[in-house]
Every structure is written in C-alpha cells, then in structure tokens.
Amino acid sequence: MKDTQRDPTTTEIEAAVFRRLRGHLMQERPDVQNIDLMILAGFCRNCLADWYREAAQDRGIEMDRDTAREAVYGMPFNDWKASHQKPATPEQLQAFDEAQRRHGKR
C-alpha cells in the first residue's frame, strides 16, 4: 500500500509503533536472537533494516544496508552482534530451514 494519501496522524502513530517495536527489540529483549524471530515471526531486526532502507529508497533517499541497520540497531551492526548475537545452534538452523520450507521461501 502506497502512503501518498495518508492522514498525517496515521503516519505519526505508525512511526511511534515502529519506534516502540525497535526499542522493545533493542532494549527490553536484546536476548531474543534474530534466528528465533525468523523462525517464529518470519522477520527479524535485519528485515526491519531492509524495510527501512527500501522505504527510504522509495522516497528517493539513497541508503546502504549498514546505515539502515544502524538506524534500527541504534549502533553499528557489528557492535550489536558482538554484544548480543550468539552463534546459531544446529537446532535453530534446522527449525529455520523447516520454517522457510513451510512458508515457501526455499
């Protein structure tokens, strides 16, 4: 859905929801691993960064992946990854593959 005819209040509310989601994932639940988000919800923090970059590009703003990730993570991705991301377990990788097949992504 293109948002060219949106009520500004709707956009403000959606922006507030995004900021709350981002804050929740980054401050309250940094322990939740991206792979677990992908298994359960079909998206993760990196997906949010990709969507952020795509929304910027849709508006004529060039943005690379690292810049978008920093906007979502609140810091360089490699710093966040070193502090919070653990290597995926074999069980997580298997569950991820099964989820991808179930949702037709592989």
Secondary structure, DSSP 8 states (H G I E B T S, - for coil): ---TT--HHHHHHHHHHHHHHHHIIIII-TTS-HHHHHHHHS--HHHHHHHHHHHHHHTT----HHHHHHHHHSS-HHHHHHHH-----HHHHHHHHHHHHHTT--
